[in-house]
Amino acid sequence: MTLLVPETQLQQEFTLNLTNLELGANYNFILTSQYSHQPVTMVATATVTNARYTIFLVTFPTGFGDEHKNGIYDWEILKGTASLEKGLVKIITEPGGNLGTTNFNSGINTEERIADVFYRPNY
């Protein structure tokens, strides 16, 4: 899935292969950057649903379209604590303003570990 999120249009619709969901209900739409591993949780509302698909409407936070958020994200849609579906999304914004840089986090707690190096001398 690809979402274009300009700052002038922060409300975006997207379609998922989820069937017969509750109309008007709020779902949690979570975007997690594959680079910084920082999740952004937004509320998505089911606007159209039938036996084939559901259309959701989500409002991105103010300033999201002007930040340098271009990239590949993991997304997940939740109803309460139950995960309905997850996947990958490419986010395209209109970068402007500050750089919005974040540090890279590999997700491993031992990232700062220093290794000991052992070697055998040649006599």
N, C-alpha and C positions, 0 to 999 in steps of 0.2 A: 504494500500500500504506500502511496506517496501523498503527503499533505503539503500544500502551499499555504503558508501562514503569513500573509503581509500584515503589518501593524494596522492597516486601515480596515481589515476584515478578520477580526479575531474569532468570530463565530464560524466554525467549520462543520460541514456535514461529512460523514463517511458511512459506508455500508459494510456490514459484516454478515456472514452466513449463519446468523443466529435466528431461529424461527419462533414466531408467536410469543414474543416477550410482552411484558406489561407496558402499555403505552403511557407516556408521561412520567414513568418511574425514573428515578435518578440512579445512575450507575457510576462507579468510580472508574475513571480512565487514567491509567498510570503510564507515564512515559519515563523510561530509564535510559539515560545516555550510556552507550557502550564505551564511551571514552572516559567520562568522569564518574560513572555509576551513581549519579545523583538522581533520585526519582522526583518527578513532578506529578502531583495528583490533581486531577480536574474532575468536575462533575459532567457526565454525559447524560443526555435525556433521549429516550427512545421516542422518535417522532412518527415513524412509520414501521409497521411490522406485519408480516404475513407468513405464509407457509414456506417461503423461500429465503427471505432476508429481513434484516432490520436496519433502518437508517437512524443513526445517532447524531445529535447536535451537541457539540462541545464548545465551550468558550475558553480560549487560551488566556493566560494572565496578561494584563496590560504591560507592554514593554517586550513581550516575547518575540514579536515580529521584528523588532529593531535590534535584538541581540544576535550575536553570532551563534545561533543554535543549529545551523545546517549540519546534517549528519544522519547517521543510522541510529535508531532507538529501538529498544525492546518495548513493546506495549502490552498492556493487559487490561481487560475489562472485567470488573468485579460487581457482583450484586451482594452487598453486605460483605461477608468474608469469602464467599464462594467465587472462584475464578470461572468465568464463562468461556473466555478464549484469550489467547495470547499469540504474539507474532512479532514481526519486524516492520518498522515504518521508516520511510525516508522523509525527513523534515526539511523543507526549503523555506527560508525566511528572506527578508530583504534587509541584509545587514547594514547597520548604521550605528551611530553613537559610539559607545565605548566598545572595547574588544570583547568584554565578557568572558575573559579567559578563566578556565578552571584547571586545577592541577590534575594530572593523570593519576588514576588510582587503579591498580591492577586487581584489587579485590583480595589480595593475599596479605595476611597480617604480618608475614615475615619479610616484607619488602625491603626493610632497612637492615636485614641480617648481613653480617660480615662473615665471609667464608674463610676457613683456615686452609692454607695450601701446603700440602706435604709433597716433597719431591726427594728422590734418591740421588745422591751425588754420584757422578761418574769418576772412578778412581783410575 
